[in-house]
Amino acid sequence: MAATYLPHARIAAWATACLRAAGASEADAGIVADALTQTSLWGVDSHGVLRLTHYLSRIEAGSIDPRANPVVTKSGPCTAQMDGADGLGILHCTRGMDLAIELATENGVGIVGIGGSSHCGAIGLYTRQAARKHCIGVAFTHANAIVVPHGGKERYFGTNPISVAFPRAGGEPVCLDMATSQVAWNKVINARIENQPLPAGLTVDGAGEPTTDPHRAEALIPLGGETYGYKGYGLALMVDLLCGALNGMKFGPYLTSMYTDLDKPRRIGHLVIAIDPARFAGAATMEGVVTQLVNDLKPRGDILLPGEPESNSEAERQRTGIPIEPAALADMNRWSEKLKVAPLTA
């Protein structure tokens, strides 16, 4: 069966209604629903509205509290710490970056550590949030073990993504949002569903040996592959320290797995940073220079900017709708019935 294409506004309204029915406030439900829908518009389906049913499962199991009241402590002129109280990670990072922007506007830089959190979706949401306020945004998050360290045989780190976004004059922010593994685990899941081999150099089997068989794949390889994977491994380690150790959270294999132990809080950490360019020599010209760089770079080949694939997807999906595969739609509508929310239909 073919995918069903649904207008993004319809999906956002459905997601909001589900979160409201699950106990979230109207404001909180809207923030999470809009973030997930925006991510789906970008074509990042692994972190988009398809993740809502997982959040709902964790709410039902008690490991995410939709009514959580995070505690924020300002620890200095430029720093703050948030205890997320096992709430929704998207709310934590959205409000954490709001605070980071406020601190940056006042003092030049704002750094907010977040602990006691859950899956926060695509971290490019939060760096773009800063860039749209004319700040430079930086964000990190970690996850449970699915990547082998370079030279190792067993999964240890998460995909531990990094994002940086710059504002630019007359255009969308230039936004890097990348995992520190070769690919996301979602690529393996899709290959299993399609029963297609994976490209070489992405995964290892249970013995830590390279494999292209998605059904044997047990872990991902760090960014840089079999030869240069020390680069991705080093980045993943540092992200785990920035998000785990700095925030008083666990790390690597000691984090609760996302898709098992649904009744156990994830207790993961994030770090969001906003930098006010007004405090630096390039302040008056920076956004124009970013545009100049883009205009200079683009004619030099078939070159896409960081964040451009997402912008292109958004333009297309605004027109055609967001595709939902039949199995995913059936799962979403099982929750519609459970929560007494109007089902998603074409």
ChimeraX attribute file (.defattr): number of C-alpha atoms within 10 A of each C-alpha:
attribute: neighborCount
match mode: 1-to-1
recipient: residues
	/A:1	6
	/A:2	8
	/A:3	13
	/A:4	15
	/A:5	15
	/A:6	18
	/A:7	16
	/A:8	22
	/A:9	14
	/A:10	16
	/A:11	21
	/A:12	22
	/A:13	17
	/A:14	19
	/A:15	26
	/A:16	23
	/A:17	21
	/A:18	25
	/A:19	24
	/A:20	19
	/A:21	17
	/A:22	19
	/A:23	14
	/A:24	22
	/A:25	14
	/A:26	13
	/A:27	10
	/A:28	19
	/A:29	25
	/A:30	19
	/A:31	15
	/A:32	25
	/A:33	24
	/A:34	21
	/A:35	24
	/A:36	28
	/A:37	26
	/A:38	21
	/A:39	23
	/A:40	26
	/A:41	26
	/A:42	23
	/A:43	21
	/A:44	18
	/A:45	19
	/A:46	16
	/A:47	21
	/A:48	21
	/A:49	28
	/A:50	19
	/A:51	15
	/A:52	20
	/A:53	20
	/A:54	15
	/A:55	22
	/A:56	18
	/A:57	17
	/A:58	23
	/A:59	22
	/A:60	15
	/A:61	15
	/A:62	15
	/A:63	20
	/A:64	27
	/A:65	20
	/A:66	25
	/A:67	15
	/A:68	13
	/A:69	12
	/A:70	20
	/A:71	11
	/A:72	16
	/A:73	13
	/A:74	13
	/A:75	10
	/A:76	11
	/A:77	14
	/A:78	22
	/A:79	19
	/A:80	19
	/A:81	20
	/A:82	24
	/A:83	20
	/A:84	25
	/A:85	21
	/A:86	25
	/A:87	26
	/A:88	27
	/A:89	26
	/A:90	24
	/A:91	21
	/A:92	26
	/A:93	31
	/A:94	22
	/A:95	16
	/A:96	26
	/A:97	28
	/A:98	21
	/A:99	23
	/A:100	28
	/A:101	31
	/A:102	17
	/A:103	25
	/A:104	26
	/A:105	21
	/A:106	13
	/A:107	15
	/A:108	19
	/A:109	22
	/A:110	27
	/A:111	25
	/A:112	29
	/A:113	27
	/A:114	31
	/A:115	28
	/A:116	23
	/A:117	27
	/A:118	28
	/A:119	25
	/A:120	24
	/A:121	23
	/A:122	24
	/A:123	26
	/A:124	23
	/A:125	24
	/A:126	30
	/A:127	33
	/A:128	26
	/A:129	21
	/A:130	29
	/A:131	25
	/A:132	17
	/A:133	15
	/A:134	22
	/A:135	26
	/A:136	25
	/A:137	31
	/A:138	27
	/A:139	26
	/A:140	26
	/A:141	29
	/A:142	31
	/A:143	30
	/A:144	24
	/A:145	23
	/A:146	23
	/A:147	32
	/A:148	25
	/A:149	22
	/A:150	20
	/A:151	12
	/A:152	12
	/A:153	18
	/A:154	20
	/A:155	21
	/A:156	21
	/A:157	29
	/A:158	31
	/A:159	33
	/A:160	27
	/A:161	24
	/A:162	22
	/A:163	22
	/A:164	25
	/A:165	28
	/A:166	24
	/A:167	27
	/A:168	22
	/A:169	15
	/A:170	9
	/A:171	10
	/A:172	17
	/A:173	28
	/A:174	21
	/A:175	24
	/A:176	20
	/A:177	21
	/A:178	20
	/A:179	21
	/A:180	27
	/A:181	31
	/A:182	20
	/A:183	17
	/A:184	19
	/A:185	20
	/A:186	12
	/A:187	13
	/A:188	25
	/A:189	14
	/A:190	13
	/A:191	16
	/A:192	17
	/A:193	10
	/A:194	10
	/A:195	12
	/A:196	14
	/A:197	14
	/A:198	19
	/A:199	11
	/A:200	13
	/A:201	18
	/A:202	25
	/A:203	30
	/A:204	25
	/A:205	19
	/A:206	14
	/A:207	12
	/A:208	19
	/A:209	14
	/A:210	20
	/A:211	21
	/A:212	19
	/A:213	20
	/A:214	23
	/A:215	17
	/A:216	16
	/A:217	23
	/A:218	22
	/A:219	29
	/A:220	30
	/A:221	29
	/A:222	31
	/A:223	27
	/A:224	18
	/A:225	20
	/A:226	16
	/A:227	11
	/A:228	12
	/A:229	21
	/A:230	17
	/A:231	16
	/A:232	24
	/A:233	27
	/A:234	15
	/A:235	21
	/A:236	30
	/A:237	19
	/A:238	16
	/A:239	29
	/A:240	28
	/A:241	19
	/A:242	20
	/A:243	27
	/A:244	26
	/A:245	15
	/A:246	18
	/A:247	21
	/A:248	17
	/A:249	22
	/A:250	22
	/A:251	25
	/A:252	24
	/A:253	15
	/A:254	13
	/A:255	20
	/A:256	22
	/A:257	18
	/A:258	18
	/A:259	10
	/A:260	8
	/A:261	13
	/A:262	20
	/A:263	15
	/A:264	16
	/A:265	24
	/A:266	27
	/A:267	27
	/A:268	29
	/A:269	36
	/A:270	32
	/A:271	25
	/A:272	28
	/A:273	29
	/A:274	34
	/A:275	25
	/A:276	24
	/A:277	22
	/A:278	15
	/A:279	13
	/A:280	11
	/A:281	9
	/A:282	11
	/A:283	12
	/A:284	11
	/A:285	12
	/A:286	18
	/A:287	20
	/A:288	15
	/A:289	14
	/A:290	18
	/A:291	19
	/A:292	13
	/A:293	12
	/A:294	16
	/A:295	11
	/A:296	10
	/A:297	14
	/A:298	12
	/A:299	9
	/A:300	8
	/A:301	7
	/A:302	7
	/A:303	11
	/A:304	11
	/A:305	14
	/A:306	16
	/A:307	18
	/A:308	17
	/A:309	13
	/A:310	19
	/A:311	17
	/A:312	13
	/A:313	17
	/A:314	20
	/A:315	13
	/A:316	15
	/A:317	20
	/A:318	15
	/A:319	11
	/A:320	13
	/A:321	21
	/A:322	27
	/A:323	19
	/A:324	19
	/A:325	14
	/A:326	13
	/A:327	11
	/A:328	13
	/A:329	18
	/A:330	14
	/A:331	12
	/A:332	23
	/A:333	19
	/A:334	15
	/A:335	19
	/A:336	20
	/A:337	11
	/A:338	11
	/A:339	16
	/A:340	13
	/A:341	17
	/A:342	14
	/A:343	15
	/A:344	17
	/A:345	11
	/A:346	9
